[in-house]
Amino acid sequence: MALTAPAPTGADVVTRDAVCRPDASTAVPTEERAAVLHLLRRATWGVTPQVVAEVTDVGRAAWVDGQLAPASVPDAECEAYLARLPLASMDLVRARTGGIPQFSWDGMLALGFATTARQLWSRRQLLEVVVDVLADHLHVANPSGDVWWSRMDYDVTVVRRHALGRFEDALVASAQHPAMLAFLDNASSTKKAPNENYGRELLELHTVGLGAGYTEDDVRACTRLFTGLGIDGATGTMRFRPERHDTSAVTVLGWSAPAHAAADGPALQVSLLRYLARHPATGRRVATKLARRFVGDDPPAALLDRLGALYVEKGTAIAPLVRELLLAPDALAAAQPKVKRPREDLLSTVRAMGHRPDVSGTKGAEGIYWMLRGRADAPSDWAPPNGFPDVAAAWQSASGSLAAWDQHLEVASGWWPRAYQLATPQQLLPTPAPATVGALVDALAQRVLAAPLAPAERAAVVAFTGRTETTALRAGDEWLGWRLASLVCCVLDSPSFATR
């Protein structure tokens, strides 16, 4: 495939000159530009000149508010791409009744490809970040053999539907969905043979957490109450079987229900789920998960206390917490350098290079997905029920850095994948081309990072060329030609790119 310039259409049109020249937002005050870049490094899967221009044009608050209403953000290019992956959103009944071969991974892999495409190219970037946080919190591994027909619908009707809504609605939808019922074995839990997996994870992972003071009796009570939920073998949908439900009295963290008729089981289950979702300890846990994504690995207690209270005040709504974390002065003041996970690193590399969606087919997103699996960070591809860790200690290693540098070279050079619309390294440069080595390094940093390199990093990149920063560059120079990709990689390999 020949190297071609990206050619988006409609709302995504940005001319080559607009992409490559130093963007107009560099004229805004330094402090405000730094705030814009901080926002975009946290609220997107990678900074691009286009999105910097969007935020600079409308202002940070207006951009965040628009992103929190994702249906108002035109996304035709990404939606057209997703239409080529129909298995990724197939509903339960169709998938179970022949839409997907029994026990096939086709649908689950299609979901992985679709999620990768959304994170790469959707204009609804904040939604995609929050979806990722919620998918890890109410985690169902993908791919996983027990959810071959249901994981796609779980993404649509649980995670995406509620990501910017109320957490209690997401929790109820999750508990009743066949994917969660199968993943945590609640579909096989009966009054004669109770299975504690879901009851335990409901308290430990999904809601109040270990520090809330619940006991083994609370776990057993949850387990008894949630017996009877099962899966219809024919349709693949949730089915409550009253004959399997334990009708004894239960008490969980101050919530209680007397002995009851089996038919009352579902209503009591929902009542407990909503009680747990509204618990202050759950508010603090949800706030902590979001703050780790948007603020830092160790967010301050005062910020978490305030956001936990806001969560309760707003009826478990997620969007107000996201807005505060991105715009509130105390959240911005508490921000810590955040090391990119492997997925963030690779996706932000593709976005920085300007590679665009495939003209036909989906091999571009598929190629990136398989690269992510190679680094153990493909979307939802985490076997334990706790979801991916979101702290630096879980991801930093010498081998991880080497893997990142290898992938930077593959993507920047256009070696792999080659199916999407490739931008060349030369298309990262302004017109006219920089006249000196120092100006070249600065131009690449501005295009890839949207900011200057730190002085020591800049000096190292200049030294890589074997020249001085004042060395003149003439037409046909190797650093403007065949060696430019290597110089781009030096910027991508820098600590400035590795953190957000």
Buried (B, 14 or more C-beta within 10 A) or exposed (E): EEEEEBEBEEEBEBEBEEBBBEBEBBEEEEEEBEBBBBBBBBBBBBBBBBBBBBBBEEEBEEBBBBBBEBEEBEBEBBEEBBEBBEBBBBBBBBBBEEBBEEEBBBBBBBBBBBBBBBBBBBBBBBBBBBBBBBBBBBBBBBBBEBBBBBBBBBBBBBBBEBBBBBBBBBBBBBBBBBBBBBBBBBBBBBBEEBBBBBBBBBBBBBBBBEEBEBEEEBBBBBBBBBBBBBBBEEBBBBBBBEEBBBBEEBEBBEBEBEEBEBEBBBEBBBBBBBBBBBBBBBBBBBBBBBBBBBBBBEBBEEBBBBBBBBBBEBEBBBBBBBBBBBBBEBBBEBBEEBBBBBBBBBBBBBBBBBBBBBEEEBBBBBBBBBBBBBBBBBBBBBEEBEBBBBBBEEBEEEEBEEBBBBBBBBBBBBEBBBBBBBBBBEBBBBEEBBEBBBBBBBBBBBBBBBBEBEEEBBBBBBEBBEBEBEBEBEEEBEBBEEBBBBBBBBBBBBEBBBEB
